[in-house]
């Protein structure tokens, strides 16, 4: 469930008028609490920023998003659509924050929290508009209060004259002193006569019928899908005006500018507009940052937006090369080397072949092997976070990610609590392997011996050799 608030503003250089304001909350599609991309209880309490959170913040900023890493962290996107006058651009500001950063309190059989959102738009030193809104959030279960995904979405429609502005966004938790703010430069474009606006990643949308109306949409501020969880990324393509294209070409490029997917879409007539929502297949996109481009049929103006195919909120992967580093325990070195050595023109073909060859259940659309592998990485980061700075790179984390859960674990500390040195013995019967982890400090920092590392490497090679050929 997402909590969403949408507001509509008119802004001009010298004057600003509030047209409508409607606050409320309603459920909307999205990853449920406990989904792999949003494990309940994961992450630090109270909105404290960790190294991983800072990495995700940098990654969101590289997408062109507004991202704040304060004690009420948020991410915001800005999209541009056609307005009735060419001197005005309809601007959609969508802000998301995780529910766990707010101070929820019990309210009858529900949980309630509040936050204050403030948006200020300036040109030079002149404040064009300042808007402040207090929002209420109510959820039915405690579990909903612990979500780490973009479970709360706050939206603003703005009508802005084309030009350069300073956009300042601030959020404050109503139940504490926690707050965050961010200030960025906002360049508002003058849209062409074709009426084609920005491709907008969404959760759901009802297209608008005319240039003076608004689409009823729930934006996806983080512009992110999770590999192995989401199968499609819905993208709203909006065209209104006098010279509308009947069709558009849409393509996805990876960080190396390789075209991974392309299609031609007919834009159905909807009153005075032509709009469509397309589901971009996540399986055809690259892990990391992708660029979605839309070109009107017979035209040259390209509208584009960046989107992220993520492996989870705790795995900040921005490029193909970074993703290959995560695959080191999934596939044999020669398979990963083939991916690494592929040039930009061959990368899509080699990646497709890699997916086909390593898919344990090729009859399904999902790659169950990679889904489970990356789920183990996320689990290891939480389960073994005391073993190393990054849980999945600790000795126990590597064994769990590469080999899965052991068939049996013997903990000598449970047998003899007074033992000076504690051991855990992990048994993998199919691989004929026993791994002995030692905690010599008494603080739960488990390490393999030199021979244990040799045994683990051998078990990983045997496990990788069992993959489909």
C-alpha positions, 0 to 999 in steps of 0.5 A: 500500500502507498499513501498518496497526496496530490496537490495542484498549483499554478505558478508564474514568474510574478504571480502564483495562484493555488487552484485546488488542494485535496489531501487524503490517503488511499491504497495503491499498487506497490511492493507489500511490506515484507517483499524482497525489495522492502524487508520490514525492520531492515535498516537503522531506526529513526532515519539514521543514514548508513553507508549503504543509504548514502550510496543509494542517495548518490545513485538516485542523484545520478538518475537526475532525482532529488535525494536527501539523506537527512533523518527523514530521507526522501527522494523526489522526481520532476516530470514535464507535461504539456500545458494549455499555453506554450508559455507554461509547462505542467510540472509534476513534483513527486516525493517519496519517503519510507514510512519507518522514518516517521514517528507513528503512535497507536490510534485505536486499532490503527497507527498514525503519524504526520509530517510537514512538507514544504516546497519553495520555488525561487528565481534569483532571490525572489520567492515565486511560491512557498507552499507548506502542507501538514499531512496525516498518515494512517496505516492498519498494522504495525508492520506497515510502519516499518517499511523501507520502500517509497510507501508514502508519496506526496505529489504536486502539479505545478504550472511553471513558465519555462526557465531556470528556478531553484527548487527547495524541498523540506520534510519534517516529522510531526512526532519528533524533531527529525527533518531533511531538506534539499535544494537543487536547480530546476530547468523547466523546458518549453515543450514542442508543438508535438505535445509530447511530455516526459515519459513518467514512471508510474504505479497507475494512471488514468490518462487525461482527455485534454490539455487543460485537464490533469492525468490521474496518476500515482507517480513512481518517484524513485523511478526504480523496479526490483529485479526478480520482484517486478516484471514490468515498469509502467511508463506513462507517455502523454501527448496533448495539443494540435499536432499529435503523433499517432505513434511513437518509438520507445527504446531502452538504453543501458549505461553503455548506450546499448539499445536493450529493447525497442518497440513502436506504440500506437497512441490511442485518441483520448479526447484532445490527446493521445496517451498510453501506458506501456509496460517496459519488460524488466527482463529486457533492461540492464541491472543498474541505470537505464535510459527510456527514450520516446521519439514521435513517429516522423519526428526528431525530438526525443523525450527521455527519463532515467530509470533504475533496475535495482537488486534491492534498497541495500544493493546500490548498483549503477552500472553493468560492471558493478553488477558483474562484481555481484555475480562472482559467486553465482556463475563460473569465472569464465561465464562472468569473464565473457560478460565482462569482455563483451563490447557495448555492441555485443553486451545485450546478446551476451547477457541474454545468452547468459540468462538463458544458459543459467536459468534453472527453470527456462519454462518460466518468464522469471530467472529463479536462479538470479532471483534467489541469489540476489535475495540471499545477498540481501538476507546476508547483508542483514543476517551477517552485518556484525561479521563485516562492514558489508554482510554478504562479503563476510566469510559466513556471508560468502558461504551463504550467498554462494552455497545457500543455507547449510543442511546442519549447523553445530554451534559449540557455544551452545554445547559448552557456553564456557568454551574460550573459543566458539565454533560454528560448523556448517555442513553441506551434504550434497557438496560433501563439505564442512566449513568451520567458522571460529569466533575468537573475540567473543563478539560474534565475528566469525572467520574461516581458517586458511584451510577453511577458505580453500574448502569454501572456494572448492565448494563454490566451484562444485556448486557453480559446476551444477548450473545448467550448461 
